[in-house]
Amino acid sequence: MVKSIALISVMFMITTSFKSVPLATFKDDQLRFSRVRTAYTDKERVVKARFKKSGVDFPACDILIRGFKEERELQIWAKNKNATTFTFIKTYDFCMLSGVLGPKTKEGDSQVPEGYYHIDRFNPASSYYLSLGINYPNTTDKKLSQHRNLGGDIFIHGECVSIGCIPITNPLIKELYIMCVEAKSNGQSKIPVHIYPAKLTDACWEKLMLKYADNPELIAHWENLKQGFAHFTKDKTLAKIGTSATGAYTFN
């Protein structure tokens, strides 16, 4: 009986001791890497100032990334945790762009994907300085492509090379990487990445319709993407995005 009481007391002390030690955050884990520490040293003040100017809490915010291939722009939007609408934060230029307008459909086509994705990997020791991976191919990509090997390893990264990725140079990926690390560490489980062929305004749409009139499959794909573009443009809110049985995106 005495031994049992002693054992219970020891177990209680061990449990209490573990509870008193905070678990390492995602940010803590990332800061083990020298490039991430350098990014914070070089760019944290810049990022904080940008958010303060935009009126969005940092780091307690959610991030949205929107890419436009024709304009070679990567827009960053954010919102306070208790808000529903997003606020524009900054535009980063693509350093370069491989491929042409249209979705990525197979390994080796050098295409930048088009569709609705999210960040699914952080690489703090990338061959391209720092890298943020997107979940290509997603369900829609898999349903629509006729190819067995759709490729993968699509990233937003540093340096200035591309075979289907979005490079924004080392100084700028430092800023974006900090934003995404902070968002994930503060509870944003999925950081959306929306990639479009272009800014699908009415004027741009007319030009695309004329230029690609002989490619009805491509036009149909873009018409689908335009629904999500129009929703966000109007309300600055995120629709709940899904995939239909035929592979098209759905927006609720």
NORDA-V593426 format. One record per helix or strand of 3 or more residues. SS is the DSSP state (@ for helix, = for strand). FROM is the first residue (numbers start at 1). LEN is the number of residues. Records with the same first field share a line. If there is no record, write none. Layout:
SS->FROM-LEN / FROM-LEN
//
This chain:
@->2-18 / 26-5 / 34-21 / 139-6 / 170-16 / 202-10 / 216-20
=->61-8 / 73-8 / 87-7 / 115-12 / 129-6 / 155-3 / 192-5 / 241-3 / 249-3
//
